[in-house]
Amino acid sequence: MTYQLKYIMKQRLILVGGGHAQLSVLTALAHKPSNFEAVLITPNAHQIYSGMLPGWMAGHYKKEDCCIDLRPLANAARARMISAHMTCIDDKHQCVELSDGSCLEYDLLSINTGSEIDTSGLEAAGERLLPVKPLDNFVKRWPQILGAALHQDDYQLIVVGGGAAGVELAFAAKFAFTRQGCKRPSVALVASQDGLLPGHSVGTKSRSITLLKQRGITLLQAQAGGMAEGITFSSGESMRADCIIAATGVRPPAWLRNTDIKLDEQGYILVDAQQRSLSHPNVFAAGDVCIRQDIRLPRSGVHAVFTGPVLAHNLFASICGQKLRSYRPRKKSLYLLATGPRHAIASWGAVSAQGEWVWYWKNWIDRGFMRKYGVVKR
Ligand SMILES: Cc1cc2nc3c(=O)[nH]c(=O)nc-3n(C[C@H](O)[C@H](O)[C@H](O)COP(=O)(O)OP(=O)(O)OC[C@H]3O[C@@H](n4cnc5c(N)ncnc54)[C@H](O)[C@@H]3O)c2cc1C
């Protein structure tokens, strides 16, 4: 009897965060009659697409081009949208606590809240420090930085973080400053001891280094720390900065520490190949917030996107007692790095290429992704 009731009564599915994978879940909910009462918890009605952020900074896109409006997606999915952050999961009572003080019970939980930028060591820079995430905060602050650089000679910007995001941000910032007519702006990129673009091929690295040089961006390799006027290096030297953009490594969101869900040693949600929590069978997670127990995957939008359909299938299947699917990542992922103007570098395993055509290819992929979620070209 209890078994049958489970299928008759509506199960409450709570989607936490409107990240890349959750977009697929919302689409699936819209297209499939389901026995879910769905709720989406998100602090913002819009999801900013990081892949187009450097293009927006460089002036190639309008803000609307890079923002997915979650409201029509939630409407189509018949999901109630709550504007709040989740602050805690009470797994004993199967409820989530929200930043507005309310609690909401769940039968099934799907978490896709991304990660935070690890700014430890840089915080002494105070007001000058701007972490690239949360993206909405970055998007609010960037026009102010551009404005300040326009009104001040020798504006100095330092991007800390030699990964793909840091490289793209440095290129975009330099291009934007020059395009705006800023007087003698300088942009430096600081990569840690791991060097520039760890995990990418020698070809991609050398193309990037050459272009950074050509575009007048200083590349430094050192451990950077924050100070009131800028940054200090492990060598004892220091560098003045009007703004420091942190695109350093990521860390798990702090609220995860308030849960009994099994985490790895760094604090990410441990999931299996089906994106299911190792400790809680009714909790699923995808994207940067989680870590696979069986394989190591880079934290990237590519994997968050590709996990989406698997996550959607498994949420439905877990309720209906059907077989769950595994997310099997491709051996190599394609990364297209924007370099400021309408030009980009392609990185795919050991293969690399560059040119304007790469930028148009990236633009075509990114626009296609946005079109899928209702963002039309303006
Ligand atoms: C400048 C830049 C460029 C990048 N370019 C690429 C690229 O070209 N290719 C690539 O593969 N990767 C790229 N990345 C990495 C990529 O952005 C991340 O890996 C990806 O965004 C992770 O996706 P996600 O779905 O896990 O989370 P996110 O995209 O971060 O989405 C998480 C969502 O959850 C919401 N949220 C956060 N906390 C809570 C909470 N407590 N409660 C409720 N909701 C919450 C957030 O508001 C957000 O909407 C780039 C990153 C940056 C910074």
The ligand as a MOL file (V3000), in Angstrom:
LIG
                    3D

  0  0  0     0  0            999 V3000
M  V30 BEGIN CTAB
M  V30 COUNTS 53 58 0 0 0
M  V30 BEGIN ATOM
M  V30 1 C 35.2020 33.7740 -16.9540 0
M  V30 2 C 34.9140 32.3080 -16.9700 0
M  V30 3 C 34.8910 31.6460 -18.1830 0
M  V30 4 C 34.6220 30.2860 -18.2260 0
M  V30 5 N 34.5990 29.6770 -19.4420 0
M  V30 6 C 34.3780 28.3680 -19.5110 0
M  V30 7 C 34.3400 27.7200 -20.7770 0
M  V30 8 O 34.5060 28.3430 -21.8270 0
M  V30 9 N 34.1220 26.3780 -20.8030 0
M  V30 10 C 33.9320 25.6670 -19.6470 0
M  V30 11 O 33.7280 24.4460 -19.7320 0
M  V30 12 N 33.9520 26.2430 -18.4390 0
M  V30 13 C 34.1720 27.5790 -18.3360 0
M  V30 14 N 34.1970 28.1860 -17.1000 0
M  V30 15 C 33.9380 27.3720 -15.8870 0
M  V30 16 C 32.4420 27.2950 -15.6750 0
M  V30 17 O 31.9180 28.5820 -15.5290 0
M  V30 18 C 32.0510 26.5120 -14.4380 0
M  V30 19 O 32.7390 25.3180 -14.3790 0
M  V30 20 C 30.5550 26.2490 -14.5210 0
M  V30 21 O 29.8660 27.4940 -14.4200 0
M  V30 22 C 30.0390 25.3390 -13.4480 0
M  V30 23 O 28.6740 25.1910 -13.7080 0
M  V30 24 P 27.6280 24.8300 -12.5860 0
M  V30 25 O 26.3870 24.4890 -13.3410 0
M  V30 26 O 28.1910 23.8150 -11.6720 0
M  V30 27 O 27.4320 26.1370 -11.7110 0
M  V30 28 P 27.1170 27.6330 -12.0610 0
M  V30 29 O 27.1510 27.8860 -13.5200 0
M  V30 30 O 28.0570 28.4400 -11.2110 0
M  V30 31 O 25.6220 27.8410 -11.5640 0
M  V30 32 C 25.2790 27.7480 -10.2110 0
M  V30 33 C 23.9960 28.4760 -9.9410 0
M  V30 34 O 23.6030 28.2220 -8.5980 0
M  V30 35 C 23.2330 29.4250 -7.9460 0
M  V30 36 N 23.5410 29.2820 -6.5250 0
M  V30 37 C 24.7380 29.4280 -5.9320 0
M  V30 38 N 24.6370 29.1970 -4.6110 0
M  V30 39 C 23.3470 28.8890 -4.3680 0
M  V30 40 C 22.6330 28.5470 -3.1910 0
M  V30 41 N 23.2290 28.4640 -1.9950 0
M  V30 42 N 21.3030 28.3100 -3.2980 0
M  V30 43 C 20.6950 28.3780 -4.5070 0
M  V30 44 N 21.3290 28.6890 -5.6450 0
M  V30 45 C 22.6390 28.9410 -5.5830 0
M  V30 46 C 24.0460 30.5040 -8.6400 0
M  V30 47 O 23.4010 31.7540 -8.5290 0
M  V30 48 C 24.0820 29.9860 -10.0660 0
M  V30 49 O 22.9560 30.4540 -10.7700 0
M  V30 50 C 34.4300 29.5540 -17.0230 0
M  V30 51 C 34.4460 30.2220 -15.7910 0
M  V30 52 C 34.6750 31.5830 -15.7670 0
M  V30 53 C 34.6900 32.2830 -14.4340 0
M  V30 END ATOM
M  V30 BEGIN BOND
M  V30 1 1 1 2
M  V30 2 1 2 3
M  V30 3 2 2 52
M  V30 4 2 3 4
M  V30 5 1 4 5
M  V30 6 1 4 50
M  V30 7 2 5 6
M  V30 8 1 6 7
M  V30 9 1 6 13
M  V30 10 2 7 8
M  V30 11 1 7 9
M  V30 12 1 9 10
M  V30 13 2 10 11
M  V30 14 1 10 12
M  V30 15 2 12 13
M  V30 16 1 13 14
M  V30 17 1 14 15
M  V30 18 1 14 50
M  V30 19 1 15 16
M  V30 20 1 16 17
M  V30 21 1 16 18
M  V30 22 1 18 19
M  V30 23 1 18 20
M  V30 24 1 20 21
M  V30 25 1 20 22
M  V30 26 1 22 23
M  V30 27 1 23 24
M  V30 28 2 24 25
M  V30 29 1 24 26
M  V30 30 1 24 27
M  V30 31 1 27 28
M  V30 32 2 28 29
M  V30 33 1 28 30
M  V30 34 1 28 31
M  V30 35 1 31 32
M  V30 36 1 32 33
M  V30 37 1 33 34
M  V30 38 1 33 48
M  V30 39 1 34 35
M  V30 40 1 35 36
M  V30 41 1 35 46
M  V30 42 1 36 37
M  V30 43 1 36 45
M  V30 44 2 37 38
M  V30 45 1 38 39
M  V30 46 1 39 40
M  V30 47 2 39 45
M  V30 48 1 40 41
M  V30 49 2 40 42
M  V30 50 1 42 43
M  V30 51 2 43 44
M  V30 52 1 44 45
M  V30 53 1 46 47
M  V30 54 1 46 48
M  V30 55 1 48 49
M  V30 56 2 50 51
M  V30 57 1 51 52
M  V30 58 1 52 53
M  V30 END BOND
M  V30 END CTAB
M  END
